[in-house]
Amino acid sequence: MGLFVLLLIGRAMLSLYFNGYMPQPFFYEVHDTYMDWFNTAYWAHDPGMYDNWATIYPPLSFVVLRIVGIGKCYTSGVDSPDLRLCDWVGIAAIHGLFILNIILTALVFKKIDRRTAMPRAIAVSAGMPMLYAVDRGNIILLCYTVFLLAFGPLVRSARIRWFCAGLAVNFKVYLIAAILAQLLRRRWLWVEGALIAVILIYVATFAIIGAGTPGEIIFNITSYATNFVSGNILDVWYSVTYQPLINLFQGMGFPINIFLGSRVADVGLVVFPAVTRLGQLSIALAAVATWLRPEVVPVHRTVFLGTALALISSEAGGYTQIMILLLVMMEPWRGVARPVAIITCYVLALPGDIIVSYVPPMVRESFLAGGARVEVNLGVGLGMFLRPALLVLVSVSLSAATIADVWRDIKAQGWKNRWRYRRDWPLLPGVTRPERPYPEQVTKS
């Protein structure tokens, strides 16, 4: 499967060479390459990032982008599109992080299983979600780095892991779910240390920026979530939830029913929310199972449950799938549910789409083509309908694997051999309580 990813990367490079732009589902505004990075960097030098821009980023992103960039490019009146030509340090940072993530990802999977390391590392570090993050220049490139160090097998020090987890949450707030999920395994000290790191990093970066109070961030996140409306079909072509499509089917913005028909819209309004609820329910049941037998469920699985619940419940962008791919590829090829999840992640990593209905061509200036005007042919992709369902399938598969592992452990009376968990409540009938591993021997006098 890693070979298919490489072949489609080659196809994308050929499209860039001959057509002047990357094919769908890469970002449709071909003149806007890397602008997630440079828009954020611009506001890092403007005190109105929370009032005027209404950003949902905590202050850490702005501190980093003040450091990793040429400051005079943002204070000398350079036009926004020209920032990429002025701030070469930002361009270098984007690609430097990409290369660093490839190396770290390869080390992670080499440490887990040498036999499967190469294809899994290719899918995660060079698959569509990561390439999309590079195309956009999104700060998730750096967030992925610290997320991998916090929850991967490379770092042994708990304090360094806490620090990296704190950085990850301060880059992307929804990753707080990955920390809180550790409560399912009774890792009280770990959660406490990570949360303290989150708070200390936030306070330090807030002191540097002087903006971004908890109230401002919460207000902006709430406003973004409640006011999000898909006004264009192209706004939903690389989403990870069905919420943008549901908005379109409800008649908000772009008239998608003209292309697909009202019957498809009616079915979608019933099926899409049901699929999302199925994924959420499966994760909730897996969380209960993990709480019953925390010693049976690996750490990366609990991180997956928290992260997946956050990502399938709210739209955060297609590049966020790199977190899911990383965690799923840590699973062994065993049973049925795990291979299903792994194969599905390989499919999600494929950098391509199948267009089922084209929209009228657009003429745009392509940044990667040196500003040349190119004709962009895009449309309604099959991926926008399947991708959220595939993400839910991954969640359901690993949730089922979790529940099955816990059920087998309960049937085998696995609890009786775990003296550490002797103070747990049995909760289920017929469960044998833990026994001392080395019972005291009674000596006769």
N, C-alpha and C positions, 0 to 999 in steps of 0.2 A: 504493500500500500504506500510505503514511502516513495517508491519509484513513480507511482501515479502522481503524487504531489510534485515531484521534481519535473515530470513531463509537463504538467500544467503550468508550472512556473516558467518553463521554457516557452510554452505557448503564449503566456502573458508578455514575455520579453520580445517575442516576435511581433506581437500586436503593437507593442510600444515602438518597435523599430519601423514597422511598415505603416502603421496607422497614426502614430503619434500619441497614443494614449493606452492605458491599461484597460483590459476588457472587464465587463461586468463579472462580479459585483464590486470591483474597486470603485472608489468614490466617483460619482458621476460628474462633478464639477472639476474638469481636468486642469483648470487653471488654479485650483485651490489646494494643490498638493502641499503637505506639511503644515497647513495653516492652523491646525489645532495647537501646534507648538508655538507658532509665532503670534497668533492672536492672544494666547495666554501670556506670552512673554511681553507683548505690548502693554497689556493691562497690569503686568507686574510692576511697571514703571508709572502707573496711573493710580491715584488713591481711590478712584471711583469703581474699583472692580466689583464691589458688592452692591453699591447703590445703582450705578448706571448700567454696568454689564450684567448684574444679577447672577454672578458666578455661583456655582454650588461647590467649588473646590475649597477645602480648608487652606490656610495661609502657606503651608509647606510648599505647594507647587509654585507659588509666586516667589518664594525665597530661593528655590532651586533655579528658577529661570532667570532671576536677577544675576545669579552667579555664573550660570552656564550660558553666556551670551555676551555680545558686545553692546554695552549700555548706551553708547552714543547713537546707535542705530534707532533707538526708541525715543530719544529725547531731542533729536535734531530735525524733526518734521518729515522724516522719510515716509512716503506713502506705504500703506499696508502691504500691497503685493510686492514692493521692492525690498521689504525687510529680509526676505530670503536671500537676496543678492548681497545685502549689506552684512548681515549677521552669519558669516560662514561658520562661526563656532557652533551655532544652533544646528546647522545642517550636519556638521561633524558629530555633534552629540547624538543626534537621532540615529545615525548609522553606526556610531560607536556602541551605543546601547544595544542595537540589533545584533552586532557581532558578539558582544559580551553575553547576551542572552543565549545565543547559539552555543557558546562554549559552556556556560553553566548548565544549560539543559542537557547537553551531551554528557557532562560529568555526572549529573543526577541519574540518568538512565543507565550509564555505565556502572554506577555503584549499585543500582537495583538489580539489573539483569543484563549482562553483556550480550547475550544472544539476541535480545530484542531492542538493544539500545539504539542502534542506528536508525531503523525506520520510525521508531517512536520519537526520537529526538528531531528528526526531519519534520514529522507531522506537527509537532508542537512549536518548534522554533522557527520553521520556515513555511508553515501552513498558512491558509488564508487569514485567520484571525491576526496572526503576528504581522503578516505582510500588510494587512489593512491598517494596523496600528502604525506601521512605518509610513505608509502612504499618507495617513492623516497627520503623522508626527505627534501622536497622542502621548500624554504623560504616562499612560499605562505601560509604556515600554520600561520606564524606571520602576513603576509600581510592581510589574512582573518580577523584576530582578530581586527586590526585597521580599516579595511574597514567596518566591522560590527559596530564598535563604531562610525565611522564617519557618516554612512548613515542609521543606525538602530535607534530604538526608545529608547535606553537605556540612552543616554547622552543628557542632556538638554542644557548644555553650548555650545554656538556657537564657542567659542574660542577653547574648547577642541575638538570639531568636526573638526575644521579647522586643528588643529595639527594632528589629526588622519588621515585626508585626505592627509595631506602633507607627513606623514609617508608611507601611502599606495602607493602613486605615486613614492616615493623614493625606495620602494621595487619593484614595477612593473610599469614601465613607462607608459604602455598602459592605466592605470587607470586614466590618465589625462583626458580621455574622460568622465569619471564619473563626474568630476568637471566641465568641460566646458559645459556639458549637462544642468547644472543648469541655464545657460544663457537663455535657452528656457522658463524658468519660471520667467525671469527678476530678478533673485536673484543676483544682481550686487555685493552687499557687501559681500555675502557669497562666491562668486567666487573669489573676490579680496582677502579676508582673507585666503582662502584655498591656493591660488597661492602664496601668501606671505609666508605661512608656508612651501610650497614646496621648495621655493627658500632658505629660511633660514636654513632648515634642510639640504638641499644639500650643501650649503656653509660650514656649520659646519662640516659635515662628510667629505667633500673634504679636509678641513683643517687638519683633523685627519689622513686621509689616504695619502694625498699628491699626489693623482692620480685620474683620472676619470674626465677630463675636458669635457665640453659639446661636444666639437669637437670629442674627443675620443669615447664617448658614441654613438653619432650620426653615426660616421663612422662604429663602430662595429655593430650597429643595421642594418644599410644599407647593410653592407657586409653579415650579417647573412640572411637578407631577400632575397637578390639577389642571393646568392650562395647556398641557401638551396636546396638540392637534396635528395630525398628518395632513398637510395641505397639498402635498404633491406625491404622486406614485413613487417618485424616486427617493422620497424620504424614508421609505419602508423596505427598500430592496436588500438591505443587509442588517435587518433587525433580528433580535434574538427572542422577542416575545410577539404575541399576536395583538397586542394593544394598538399599535399603529394601523394594522389592517382592520381591526374592529372599528376604529374611528372612521376609516375610509368607507367601509361597508355601511356605516350609519349615515353617510352622506356628508361628512365633514371634509371640506376642501375639495380635493381632486375627484371628479366624477368617475370612479373606477368601474361603476356598474355598466357604463357604456361599453367598456372593453370586455368585461367578463359576464355581463348579464345579471339580472336581479335574482335569478334562482341561485347562482353561486353565492351571492351576497347573503341571501336568506339562510342558506346552509351554513355559511361561515359564521354568522352571528350566533348560531347554536353550537356548532362543533368547536370553534376555537376557544371560547371560554371554558367549555367542558374539558378540553385537552389540558389547559392550564391548571384547572382544579384537580385533575387527575395527578399531575406532577406534584402539586403541593400536598395532596393527601398522601401520596406514596412517601414523600420525604418525612411528613409528620409521623407516619407509622414506623418508618425506619428509625426516627429519633427516639420514639418510645422503646423500640427494641434495643437500641443502643444503651438507653438508660437502664434497662433490665440487666443487660450483660455487657458492661463497658469494656471488660477485659477481652472480649471476643472480636471487637471492631477495631481495626487499625486507626491510627491517628489521622492519616491522610483521608480516610473515608469520612470521618466526622467533619473534617475541614470541607470536604466535598459537599456534604449535606447542607451545611450552613451557607456556603457560597452559591450552590445551585438554587436553594430556596430564594436567595436574594435576587439572582439573575433572572429566574423565570417569572418572578412576581412583578418586576418593574423593568422598563426598557432602559438599558444602559449602554447600548451600542454593540455592534457585532464583534469588535475587538476584545470584548470582555470574555469571549469564549476561550481565550488562551489559558485562563485560570482553570476552567473545567477540563480542558485537554490535558494540562499538566497533571492534575490530580487523578484523572481516569487512567492515564497511561502508566501510573504507578502500580496499577492493579496487575496481579498475575493472570495468565491465560488459563483459567480453571473454571470448570462448570459450564453453565449456559449463559447466565446473566452477565458475567464479566466480559466474555468475548463479544456479546451483543453491544455492550457499552463501548468497548474498544474499537470495534469495527465502525460503529456510528461516529465516533470521534475522528476516525480516519476520513470518513465521508465529509464531516464538517470542515476538515482541514484542506480539502481540495479547492484550489484557487480558480474557481470557474463557476458558471451557472448556465442553465438552459433557458433561453428566452422563448416564451410561448406567445407573446404578442408585442410587437414593436411600437414605440411611440415615435412621432415625427423626429427626424434627425435634428441635432443641434450643432451649430457652428460655434466653437469655443477656441480660445487661445490656450494651448497646452504648455504648462510650465516645464514638464519633462521633455518636451520637444523644442525647448528653447524659445517659447513664446509664439511658435508658429500657429496659424489658424488651422484647425482640423475639424472634420465632420464627425461628430460622435453619434454612433448608433447604439441606442440602449432601449430597454423595454421592460415589460412585466416578466420577471424571472421566476422559474419554478422554485428556486431557493427561498423566495420570500414566503411561500406557503409551507414549505417542508422544513426549513431550518428551525423554527421554534418547536415544531413537533419532534424533530430529531433530538433537540436539547432535552425535551421532556422525556423522550424514550431513554436517553442516557440516565436521567434522574430515576425513572421508574426501574430500570434494570439494576442499578446499584442499590436502590432501596430494597428491591426484591432479594438481592444477594445478601444484604445486611439482615433482613428478616429471616432468611433461610439459615444463615450462619448461627443466629441467636437461637432459633428453634431447634437446630441440631444439638447445640450445646445444652439446652434445657432438657432434651430427651436423654442425653448422655449423662445427666446429673453433673455437669462440669463445675457447678458452683461448689460442690463438696470438697474440691481440691484447692480452693482459693481462700486460704485463711485470711488474707488481707481484706477480703470483702465480707467478713463474717458479721459485720454490724448492719449489713443491708437487710431490708425486709424481704421475706420470701416472695410475697405478692401473688405467687401462683401456688395452687394446691399440689401436694405430693412432692415438694422440692426438698432434697436432703441438704441440711445445713452444712457449712464448711467444718472440716475436722482439722485438728492440729497436724501439721506435716510430720512432726516428731513427738509423739505423745510421751509424756513422762512415764518412765518405767517404775513400777512399785517394787521396791526392794524389801526383802524379808530380813528382819532383824533377829 
